[in-house]
Amino acid sequence: FPAPAPTVTVSKTTGINPDGETVTVSGTGFLPNAPATSGARPPLAGKFTGAYIAFGSFLDAWQPSLDVASTARKTFDTKWAVPAADIEAIGGAVKGAIALSPDGSFTTTLTLTKKDAEALAGGKWGVYTYPGSGAKYAPFETFTPITFAGSPAVTVSKTTGINPAGETVTVTGTGFLPSAPATSGARPPLAGKFTGAYIAFGSFLDAWQPSLDVASTARKTFDTKWAVPAADIEAIGGAVKGAIALSPDGSFTTTLTLTKKDAE
């Protein structure tokens, strides 16, 4: 029988206090599968390496199994789950060592703090797991997104099993507040004003973000709404152009129609 896929749960993932909040992280299924889970360097060279459990800011492409350099991973609190017999070999609790049970499970805590000045440009805040000591094993690579209180967050009413012929979902957002000059328009119709946000369904490349100066050719959209303050709805063309109201508290609710258009 195949080994169970590792799973990770985090006690709280949204509305985290940006000044720092401690959460509980639990994992299951982190079992040895030699040689892929064996260390490539000390202190666990040739032995089962367990897994790092890290809070940080990682790029979209961050996985060691894809030979991505460690510069794609900026960590702020890290634990290392290993078999009890190896805890002292990796420096003990003072170095963040925790016990990985024989059944492949662990429970630990991480302190999540929003450190924008130290985060990676284009990075995503989250709780990540991956093998230690240089091992490269994709099943141990997990990502649990984290959002802080006051940070934009988006929920979608349905994300899997979408009818490829077309299905309408509800999209809700919070925390989309002005932060001039970064959120001020660089061109008409909202040049110099708060621009709100596009809410789009489409097919985007892994590197797609305008904040990274990625060209619009990396973003193919099929249904788009534009959430702006109510006073600016007509300035951007009204409902016929997809304009919707962005509330003063930075929230919106809208719908998008998701259709699978492989040819496009």
WOWORA-V728282 format. One record per pair of residues at least 24 apart in sequence whose C-alpha atoms are under 10 Angstrom apart, sorted by the first residue. I is the first residue (numbers start at 1). GAP is how many residues later the second one is. Records with the same first field share a line. If there is no record, write none. Layout:
I->GAP  GAP
This chain:
3->26  27  28  29  30  136
4->24  25  26  27  100  135
5->24  25  26  134  135
6->24  25  98  99  123  133  134  135  136
7->98  122  132  133  134  135  136
8->45  97  98  99  119  120  121  132  134  135  136
9->98  118  135
10->97  98  99  100  117  134  135  136
11->98
12->134  135
13->99  113  114  131  132  133  134  135
14->131  132  133  134  135  136  137  139
15->131  132  133  134  135  136  137  138
16->96  97  98  130  131  132  133  134  135
17->95  96  97  130  131  132  133
18->94  95  96  97  98  129  130  131  132  133
19->92  93  94  95  96  129  130
20->90  91  92  93  94  95  128
21->89  90  91  92  93  127
22->87  88  89  90  91
23->85  86  87  88  89
24->83  84  85  86  87
25->28  29  81  82  83  84  85  102
26->27  79  80  81  82  83
27->24  26  54  73  77  78  79  80  81  102
28->72  73  75  76  77  78  79
29->72  73  74  75  76  77  110  111
30->51  52  70  71  72  73  74  75  76  100  101  109  110
31->69  70  71  72  73  74  109
32->70  71  72
33->104
34->103
35->100  101  102
36->29  95  99  100  101  102
37->94  95  96  97  98  99  100  101  102  103
38->93  94  95  96  97  98  99
39->92  93  94  95  96  97
40->92  93  94  95  96
41->91  92  93  94
42->47  48  90  91  92
43->43  46  47  48  89  90  91
44->38  42  45  46  88  89  90  91
45->87  88  89  90
46->87  89
47->39  86  88
48->34  35  38  83  84  85  87
49->31  32  33  34  37  81  82  83  84  85  86
50->30  31  32  33  36  48  49  50  51  54  79  80  81  82  83  85  90
51->28  29  30  31  47  49  55  77  78  79  80  81  82  84  86  89  90
52->26  27  28  29  30  44  45  46  76  77  78  79  80  81  88  89
53->24  25  26  27  28  43  45  53  55  56  57  74  75  76  77  78  79  88  89
54->24  25  26  56  57  58  72  73  74  75  76  89
55->24  55  56  57  58  70  71  72  73  74  88  89  90  91
56->56  57  58  59  62  63  64  67  68  69  70  71  72  90
57->57  58  59  61  62  63  64  65  66  67  68  69  70  71  89
58->61  62  63  64  65  66  67  68  69  70  85
59->61  62  63  64  65  66  147  148
60->62  63  64  146  147
61->62  145  146
62->61  66  79
63->65  66  67  68  73  74  75  77  78  79
64->66  67  68  70  71  72  73  74  77
65->65  66  69  70  71  72  73  74  75  76
66->70  71  72
67->69
71->49
72->48  49  51
73->46  47  50  51  55
74->44  45  46  49  50  51
75->43  44  45  50  51  52  53
76->34  35  36  37  38  39  42  43
77->32  33  34  35  36  50
78->31  32  33  49  50  51
79->29  30  31  50
80->28  49  50  51  52
81->24  25  26  27  48  50  51
82->24  49  50
90->43
112->34  35  36
113->35
114->33  34  35
121->90  91
122->85  86  87  88  89  90
148->27
149->25  26
150->24  25  26  27  99  100
151->24  25  26  99
152->24  25  98  99
153->98
154->45  97  98  99
155->98
156->97  98  99  100
157->98
159->99
162->96  97  98
163->95  96  97
164->94  95  96  97  98
165->93  94  95  96
166->91  92  93  94  95
167->89  90  91  92  93
168->87  88  89  90  91
169->85  86  87  88  89
170->83  84  85  86  87
171->28  29  81  82  83  84  85
172->27  79  80  81  82  83
173->24  26  54  73  77  78  79  80  81
174->72  73  75  76  77  78  79
175->72  73  74  75  76  77
176->51  52  70  71  72  73  74  75  76
177->69  70  71  72  73  74
178->70  71  72
182->29
188->47  48
189->43  46  47  48
190->38  42  45  46
193->39
194->34  35  38
195->31  32  33  34  37
196->30  31  32  33  36  48  49  50  51  54
197->28  29  30  31  47  49  55
198->26  27  28  29  30  44  45  46
199->24  25  26  27  28  43  45  53  55  56  57
200->24  25  26  56  57  58
201->24  55  56  57  58
202->56  57  58  59
203->57  58  59  61
220->44
221->43
222->34  35  36  37  38  39  42
223->32  33  34  35  36
224->31  32  33
225->29  30  31
226->28
227->24  25  26  27
228->24
